[in-house]
Structure formats: C-alpha cells, structure tokens
C-alpha cells in the first residue's frame, strides 16, 4: 500500500510540473511584442527577481574541491511512459466505449471535498460540441472516429463569500490512437484560430492560448501527449475576468480533459490543485482500463 501511495504522489507531482511548465510558457508567450490579449491588455511577464550588481563586481569564488560530491537520491525523469496497452482490452463498439468512458471520467470526488455534482451532471449520449466559424461553441455531430464521449460537470456551490466555481471533466474514446492524436492537434488549432470564444450564452473566454507537450517535454511524464489552454473567463454572473484553464492528456486511444472556469473568492492555488487531481485520476484510470491485468 505504501508503494501505491508513493507512486500516486509522484504522478501528482509530475502532473503538477507539467501544468506549471505549460502555464509558465503560456504566460511568457504573451509577454513579448504583439502579445496583447483579445481585450487589448498586454500580458505581464513574471517578475524576474534579479537585480544588477554592476560590471566591477567579481564573480563568486568556487569552493575548493574536497573529494567526490555526496550521493543524492536519483531524480532522473522516466525515459518512457509506464504504459503498455493490451489490444484485447480496447473497446470494439460504442457500448464498450461508453462503459470505459464512465469508468474513467472524474466526478466531484476526484476534484475535492467541496465539490458536488452539477445538474445536469452528465452530458447526453451523442453530444459533441463544435467550434463554429464565428468562434461560438454549439452542439454538433459526433465524428465517426469517436466511439463515445462523456462530460461530467461538477461545482463548488456559491456561498456568502464565494461565487459558484464550475469545473468539468471530459473523456473521449476514439477508435484508434491516430484518431485520438488528431483530436489533440485540432484542440491546439482551435485556440490559434479563435483566441476569443463564446462558450455559452453569458459565458466567454478571451486571450486564449495553447501549448502542446508530448511525453518527455514541458514536464509531461504522465501521458502519451498533453496540451494546455489558458485564457480569461468572463461570466454574466459576476464582474471582471477570472482564470480559464483547459488541460488535456492522451493515453492510447483515450483523451481526458479537465477544465476550470474561475470565480470570485477562489484562489488559483486551490483551483489548480483540484484540476491536477482530476486530471491525474482520469489518466490513471485510463491506463488501468487499457492495460493488461497485472
């Protein structure tokens, strides 16, 4: 049991690293020339925190060598994803894919203790959102390359101090790994094509940007491929913009995504931790569903 808990903790830290790295790259990417937001406000680079000491200051002296350095615990990153799919466990039809998707998707318990199901909790069978040419999301037709897709909506209910915090988890089971790979590519393209998007009546996101991280890059050591989108969320329910973040990972023919739409009264650290927990839970469940029994 101790080994299982430790391994889960390592995966959580790796996922945190991947999301943090993606967030830093996205922020930095908006701080250069021409990096203004859709609302016309340029992004601010993080404070460097380094001062100038002057050219005449000598460099710090190196300590004298006194034998070999003390040994330290190995922190080498894995060279390959610890996942080998079993072709016999791959879903062969929509019914099998639906069962798998429901076993993977993150409900409120995966996000945290304060989260409850939002009504309606699950998306209807066959639901497939499509980003139109006007950068507005609408219900569309599920492509033939998708066996099943489900979205589970959760929230932290509103209170006297805080607005309702709404989150969602999506699992899509594709026919093949190649089909899942194409979905990842299309998701990246959508943010480039539409940096400002209407999510639903009264909800929109601006200054949206995206970055992809295949395994071994950008801190991603938990999935075959991953991507992140970040922007500013606007809701008719409150004034001002809040953080919007969508993170998606691919394991074999399955993609999992966790999205957070920030709300007043909720700190970014609190929200980020919940998003990482949900994403790691779904990634682990996808591996368990697709791998051969140990």
URVEN-V970050 format. One record per residue. RES is the residue in one small letter. PSI is psi in radians with two decimals (NA if undefined). Layout:
BEGIN
{{RES/PSI} {RES/PSI}}
END
This chain:
BEGIN
{{x/-0.71} {x/-0.70} {x/-0.67} {x/-0.78} {x/-0.75} {x/-0.74} {x/-0.70} {x/-0.69} {x/-0.69} {x/-0.72} {x/-0.66} {x/-0.74} {x/-0.70} {x/-0.73} {x/-0.70} {x/-0.76} {x/-0.72} {x/-0.79} {x/-0.69} {x/-0.76} {x/-0.75} {x/-0.74} {x/-0.74} {x/-0.74} {x/-0.72} {x/-0.73} {x/-0.80} {x/-0.63} {x/-0.34} {x/0.10} {x/-0.11} {x/-3.01} {x/2.32} {x/0.25} {x/0.56} {x/2.72} {x/2.98} {x/-0.47} {x/0.00} {x/0.08} {x/2.10} {x/2.49} {x/2.59} {x/2.27} {x/2.66} {x/2.62} {x/2.30} {x/-0.61} {x/0.32} {x/2.33} {x/3.00} {x/2.21} {x/-0.15} {x/2.59} {x/-0.40} {x/-0.15} {x/2.22} {x/2.66} {x/2.66} {x/2.46} {x/2.49} {x/2.42} {x/2.55} {x/2.59} {x/2.36} {x/0.83} {x/3.11} {x/2.57} {x/2.69} {x/2.51} {x/2.49} {x/2.72} {x/2.45} {x/2.24} {x/0.39} {x/2.37} {x/2.61} {x/2.56} {x/-0.23} {x/2.68} {x/2.32} {x/1.14} {x/2.17} {x/1.88} {x/2.60} {x/1.94} {x/-0.52} {x/-0.31} {x/-0.09} {x/2.33} {x/2.44} {x/-0.20} {x/3.09} {x/-0.65} {x/-0.75} {x/-0.66} {x/-0.64} {x/-0.76} {x/-0.76} {x/-0.79} {x/-0.73} {x/-0.49} {x/-0.36} {x/-0.69} {x/2.48} {x/2.11} {x/-3.04} {x/-0.54} {x/-0.44} {x/-0.39} {x/-0.69} {x/3.00} {x/-0.49} {x/-0.10} {x/2.52} {x/2.91} {x/2.42} {x/2.51} {x/2.24} {x/2.51} {x/-0.83} {x/2.50} {x/2.63} {x/2.66} {x/2.39} {x/-0.14} {x/2.33} {x/1.89} {x/2.53} {x/2.35} {x/1.98} {x/3.04} {x/-0.37} {x/0.20} {x/0.59} {x/2.34} {x/2.31} {x/2.83} {x/2.35} {x/-2.85} {x/2.25} {x/2.28} {x/2.74} {x/-0.34} {x/-0.13} {x/2.17} {x/-0.71} {x/2.62} {x/2.44} {x/2.49} {x/2.29} {x/2.13} {x/2.33} {x/2.99} {x/2.78} {x/2.00} {x/2.68} {x/2.61} {x/-3.06} {x/-0.52} {x/-0.39} {x/2.54} {x/2.86} {x/2.28} {x/2.06} {x/2.32} {x/2.88} {x/2.64} {x/2.37} {x/2.35} {x/2.26} {x/2.17} {x/2.01} {x/2.88} {x/-0.65} {x/2.88} {x/-0.65} {x/-0.73} {x/-0.71} {x/-0.65} {x/-0.68} {x/-0.62} {x/-0.72} {x/-0.76} {x/-0.72} {x/-0.66} {x/-0.72} {x/-0.71} {x/-0.57} {x/-0.69} {x/-0.59} {x/-0.70} {x/-0.63} {x/1.44} {x/-0.26} {x/2.18} {x/2.53} {x/2.04} {x/-0.74} {x/2.97} {x/2.15} {x/0.04} {x/2.28} {x/2.84} {x/2.43} {x/2.95} {x/0.67} {x/2.35} {x/2.75} {x/2.76} {x/2.47} {x/2.57} {x/1.61} {x/2.86} {x/2.33} {x/-0.07} {x/2.66} {x/0.42} {x/0.11} {x/1.87} {x/0.37} {x/-0.19} {x/2.80} {x/-0.68} {x/2.68} {x/2.81} {x/2.77} {x/2.51} {x/2.39} {x/2.57} {x/-2.86} {x/2.18} {x/2.33} {x/2.31} {x/2.54} {x/-0.22} {x/-0.31} {x/2.85} {x/2.67} {x/2.93} {x/2.64} {x/2.92} {x/2.38} {x/2.28} {x/2.28} {x/2.11} {x/2.34} {x/2.45} {x/2.69} {x/2.30} {x/1.86} {x/-2.22} {x/0.14} {x/2.35} {x/2.47} {x/2.48} {x/2.53} {x/2.22} {x/2.44} {x/2.30} {x/1.82} {x/2.83} {x/2.63} {x/2.41} {x/-0.09} {x/2.10} {x/2.64} {x/-0.66} {x/-0.72} {x/-0.80} {x/-0.75} {x/-0.74} {x/-0.74} {x/-0.70} {x/-0.73} {x/-0.79} {x/-0.81} {x/-0.73} {x/-0.75} {x/-0.73} {x/-0.78} {x/-0.66} {x/-0.77} {x/-0.71} {x/-0.66} {x/-0.76} {x/-0.77} {x/-0.60} {x/-0.57} {x/-0.31} {x/2.79} {x/2.49} {x/2.41} {x/NA}}
END
